[in-house]
Amino acid sequence: MLEPFDGFRPLQTQHCVTGSMRHIYEFHGYPISEELLLGLGSGVGFVYWQQKGMDPMFGGRANVGRPGEEGLERAVGRCTGVKIERFHTSSRRKADKGLWELLEAGRPVMIHVDMGFLPYFEGLPEDYHFGWHVVVVAGYDPQTRRVLIADRDAGLHRLSWEDLAQARGSAFKPFPPMNIWYSYDFSARRPPRREEVRRAIRQVTQGMLEPPIRNLGVEGIRTAAQRALKWPQQMDAEQVRWTCFNVHLFIDAAGGTGGGIFRYMYGRFLQEAAAITGRPALGELAAPFQEIGDRWQEVAGIFKAASEAPDPAAMLPEAASRLQAIASLEQQAWQTLHGIVTT
């Protein structure tokens, strides 16, 4: 009988990483919001990504574990006294063994998968692949070799071990999942400390205001506005159409950002941060981030409309103009926030 682990409760979540982490934390008796996980992990930022041979994309995450970054998961663990280890391998055998041992111990496991190989995702283009989607294996049956997957919806999805292995071991670029899985040790868990919250916020403000390259942070939003105007010269109409739809998804809640490219979530985090740190000024910035999220949603709507228009390129100037306005709003908000956490 395929059932979830005793004590596991599937949750409706907003973002695949914070949602999966919340599943793990709640299972181990540590109630925590996705907003606090996102904030403690310094997980908000902006990136304009355009790799040769790939469609351009916008990203609202930061601290994703690139070289030189701690990564959201381990940053959250450090702030909550939870030891979190990340494993990856190119070996199917080692990946299967690592996952199987944790499941045998009765623990749900957080893993990376390629969405394009998950049969419960319907409506994706046939050649769509995104390998940094994160889910939780919440139960398994060794006789039938089937597993239960907790994703962002409130249900559980049945999957064969073979389908899961294919999704874990996908080699599709630019974000192959690399058979990544995590282990958690809650034996020294504790609440986050004030200075840890302040430090996490400072890391985000610095990333937004002082990015190392112009594709990141506030400057990255301006870069995105400029580059979007050039898409019609770089791509045919159908490629522009797909890029507009893809950008819409990376901003909208449907794409796993909580809406407003994570700005709504971050605003709510600041309210929690105000209570933890005793700094009401942090909570007062929730409203500006709500407004910024609204502006991002308007841009998402323009990109979605462009993806459905006879001439998708015709709507790009309006989107670019809105992005420039958002950059100004973001610069002001992040500067104000930086001032609060550095005084």
C-alpha positions in Angstrom: 0.0 0.0 0.0 1.5 3.3 -1.1 1.0 5.8 1.7 2.9 8.9 2.9 5.2 8.6 5.8 3.5 8.7 9.2 3.2 12.4 10.2 3.7 13.7 6.7 1.1 16.3 5.6 1.0 17.6 2.0 0.7 21.4 1.8 -0.3 23.9 -0.8 2.9 25.9 -1.3 4.1 28.8 -3.4 7.7 28.1 -4.4 9.2 24.7 -5.1 12.3 25.2 -2.9 10.7 26.9 0.1 7.7 24.7 -0.2 9.7 21.5 -0.2 11.8 22.8 2.8 8.6 23.7 4.6 7.4 20.1 4.1 10.6 18.8 5.6 10.6 21.3 8.5 6.9 20.6 9.3 7.5 16.9 9.2 10.2 17.3 11.9 8.0 19.4 14.1 9.4 22.8 13.2 6.6 25.0 12.0 7.9 27.7 9.7 6.5 29.9 6.8 7.8 29.8 3.3 8.3 33.6 3.6 10.7 33.1 6.5 12.6 30.4 4.7 13.0 32.6 1.7 14.2 35.5 3.7 16.5 33.6 6.0 18.0 32.1 2.9 18.7 35.5 1.3 16.7 34.0 -1.6 15.4 37.1 -3.5 17.2 38.9 -6.3 17.0 39.4 -10.0 18.9 37.9 -12.9 18.5 38.3 -16.7 19.9 35.1 -18.3 20.5 34.8 -22.0 22.9 32.0 -22.9 23.8 31.2 -26.5 21.3 28.7 -28.0 18.9 29.2 -25.1 15.8 31.3 -24.7 16.2 34.5 -22.5 14.7 34.3 -19.0 14.1 36.4 -16.0 14.8 35.1 -12.5 13.7 36.4 -9.1 15.8 34.1 -7.0 19.3 34.7 -5.5 21.7 32.6 -3.4 21.0 29.6 -5.5 24.3 27.9 -4.7 26.4 29.1 -7.6 30.2 29.0 -6.9 30.9 31.4 -4.1 27.3 31.2 -2.7 26.2 29.3 0.4 22.9 28.5 -1.2 19.4 29.2 0.3 19.1 25.7 1.8 22.2 25.7 3.9 21.8 29.4 4.8 18.4 28.5 6.3 19.9 25.6 8.1 22.6 27.8 9.6 20.0 30.2 10.9 17.8 27.5 12.4 20.3 25.2 13.8 19.5 22.5 11.3 22.4 20.7 9.6 21.5 20.4 5.9 23.8 18.6 3.5 23.5 18.5 -0.3 24.6 15.6 -2.3 24.9 15.1 -6.1 26.3 12.5 -8.4 26.5 11.5 -12.0 25.9 7.9 -11.1 22.4 6.5 -11.3 23.4 3.7 -8.8 24.7 6.1 -6.2 21.7 8.4 -6.6 19.3 5.5 -6.1 21.3 4.2 -3.1 21.4 7.6 -1.4 17.6 8.2 -1.8 16.7 4.6 -0.9 18.7 4.7 2.4 16.9 7.8 3.6 13.5 6.5 2.6 14.2 3.2 4.3 14.9 5.2 7.5 11.4 6.7 7.2 12.5 10.2 6.2 10.9 12.3 3.4 13.6 13.4 1.0 14.0 16.7 -0.9 15.4 16.3 -4.4 15.9 18.1 -7.7 14.1 16.9 -10.8 13.5 17.9 -14.4 9.8 19.0 -14.8 9.8 17.8 -18.3 10.0 14.2 -17.1 7.2 14.4 -14.5 4.1 12.9 -16.0 1.7 14.8 -13.8 2.7 18.1 -15.4 0.2 18.4 -18.2 0.3 21.1 -20.9 4.1 21.6 -21.0 5.6 21.8 -24.5 7.0 18.5 -25.6 10.6 19.7 -25.5 10.3 21.7 -22.2 12.9 21.0 -19.6 13.7 22.7 -16.3 15.9 20.6 -14.1 16.0 22.8 -10.9 12.5 22.0 -9.9 12.5 20.7 -6.3 10.0 18.2 -4.8 9.8 15.9 -1.8 9.6 12.1 -1.9 7.0 11.6 0.8 6.5 7.9 0.7 7.5 4.7 -1.2 6.5 1.1 -1.7 9.6 -1.2 -2.2 7.4 -4.0 -3.6 5.8 -2.0 -6.5 8.8 0.4 -6.7 6.5 3.4 -6.7 6.9 6.7 -4.8 4.7 9.6 -3.6 5.8 13.1 -4.6 4.8 16.2 -2.8 4.9 19.2 -5.1 3.4 22.7 -4.9 -0.2 21.6 -5.0 -2.0 20.1 -2.0 -2.1 16.5 -3.3 0.4 13.7 -3.7 1.6 12.3 -7.0 2.3 8.6 -7.7 5.4 8.0 -9.7 7.4 4.9 -10.7 11.0 4.7 -9.6 12.1 4.6 -13.2 10.2 7.9 -14.0 11.7 9.4 -10.9 15.3 8.3 -11.9 14.8 9.8 -15.4 13.7 13.1 -13.9 16.6 13.2 -11.4 19.3 12.2 -13.9 18.2 14.5 -16.8 21.1 16.0 -18.7 19.1 18.8 -20.4 20.7 22.3 -20.0 20.9 24.9 -18.8 19.9 23.6 -15.4 20.3 19.8 -15.2 19.2 18.4 -11.8 22.4 16.4 -11.3 20.7 13.8 -9.0 20.8 16.4 -6.2 19.3 15.3 -2.8 19.5 16.7 0.7 19.7 15.3 4.2 18.5 17.1 7.4 19.5 16.8 11.0 17.2 18.7 13.4 18.9 17.6 16.6 20.2 21.1 17.3 17.3 23.1 15.9 16.5 26.6 17.3 14.7 29.8 16.4 16.6 32.3 14.1 18.5 35.0 15.9 18.0 38.8 15.3 21.5 39.3 13.8 21.0 36.3 11.5 17.8 37.9 10.1 19.6 41.3 9.7 22.6 39.6 8.0 20.3 37.7 5.6 18.6 40.9 4.6 21.9 42.7 4.2 23.0 40.0 1.8 19.9 40.6 -0.4 20.2 44.4 -0.4 23.9 44.2 -1.4 23.1 41.8 -4.2 20.4 44.0 -5.5 22.3 47.3 -5.2 25.9 46.2 -5.8 25.8 43.3 -8.3 29.1 42.0 -9.7 27.7 42.0 -13.2 25.1 44.1 -14.9 22.7 41.1 -15.5 22.0 41.0 -11.8 20.2 43.1 -9.2 18.5 46.4 -10.0 20.9 46.9 -12.8 19.9 43.6 -14.2 16.3 44.8 -14.4 17.4 47.7 -16.5 19.5 45.3 -18.6 16.4 43.1 -19.1 14.4 46.2 -20.3 17.1 47.0 -22.9 17.7 43.4 -24.1 13.9 42.7 -24.5 13.8 45.4 -27.2 16.4 43.4 -29.1 14.7 40.1 -29.1 13.0 40.6 -32.5 16.4 41.1 -34.1 17.8 37.9 -32.4 14.8 35.5 -32.8 12.0 34.8 -35.1 8.4 35.6 -34.2 7.6 32.1 -32.7 10.8 32.3 -30.5 9.8 35.7 -29.3 6.3 34.4 -28.6 7.7 31.5 -26.5 10.1 33.8 -24.7 7.3 36.2 -23.7 5.3 33.3 -22.3 8.3 31.9 -20.4 9.1 35.3 -18.9 5.5 35.6 -17.8 5.8 32.3 -16.0 9.0 33.3 -14.2 7.2 36.3 -12.8 3.7 35.0 -12.1 2.6 32.8 -9.2 1.8 30.0 -11.7 5.5 29.7 -12.2 6.2 29.2 -8.5 7.2 32.7 -7.4 4.3 33.4 -5.0 3.5 36.2 -7.5 5.3 39.4 -8.4 8.6 37.5 -8.9 8.9 36.7 -5.2 8.3 40.4 -4.1 5.0 39.6 -2.4 6.7 36.8 -0.4 9.6 39.0 0.6 7.2 41.8 1.8 5.5 39.3 4.1 8.9 38.1 5.3 9.8 41.6 6.3 6.7 41.6 8.6 8.0 38.5 10.3 11.5 39.9 10.4 10.2 43.0 12.2 8.8 40.8 14.9 12.0 38.8 15.3 14.4 41.8 15.3 12.2 44.3 17.1 12.5 46.7 14.2 9.0 47.9 13.1 10.6 49.8 10.2 11.2 46.5 8.5 7.4 45.7 8.6 6.6 49.1 7.2 8.4 48.1 3.9 5.9 45.3 3.3 3.6 47.8 1.5 6.2 49.1 -0.9 7.2 45.5 -1.8 3.5 44.7 -2.3 3.3 47.6 -4.8 6.4 46.5 -6.5 4.9 43.0 -6.8 1.8 44.6 -8.4 4.0 46.3 -11.0 5.7 43.1 -11.8 2.4 41.4 -12.2 1.4 44.0 -14.7 4.5 43.3 -16.7 3.8 39.6 -16.5 0.4 40.4 -18.0 2.0 42.3 -20.9 4.3 39.4 -21.7 1.5 36.9 -21.6 -0.6 39.1 -23.9 2.4 39.4 -26.2 2.7 35.7 -26.3 -0.9 35.5 -27.6 -0.8 38.5 -30.0 -0.4 38.2 -33.8 2.8 40.3 -33.5 4.4 39.6 -30.1 7.2 42.1 -30.7 4.7 45.0 -30.9 4.2 44.9 -27.1 7.9 44.7 -26.1 8.4 48.6 -25.9 5.6 48.8 -23.3 7.1 46.0 -21.3 10.5 47.5 -21.4 9.1 50.9 -20.2 7.4 49.3 -17.3 10.6 47.4 -16.4 12.6 50.6 -16.2 9.9 52.1 -13.9 10.1 49.0 -11.7 13.9 49.3 -11.5 13.5 52.8 -10.0 11.0 51.6 -7.5 13.2 48.6 -6.5 16.3 50.8 -6.1 14.5 53.1 -3.7 13.0 50.2 -1.7 16.3 48.2 -1.4 18.2 51.4 -0.5 15.8 52.1 2.3 15.9 48.5 3.5 19.8 48.5 3.4 19.8 51.6 5.6 17.6 49.9 8.2 19.7 46.8 8.6 23.1 48.6 8.5 22.3 51.1 11.3 
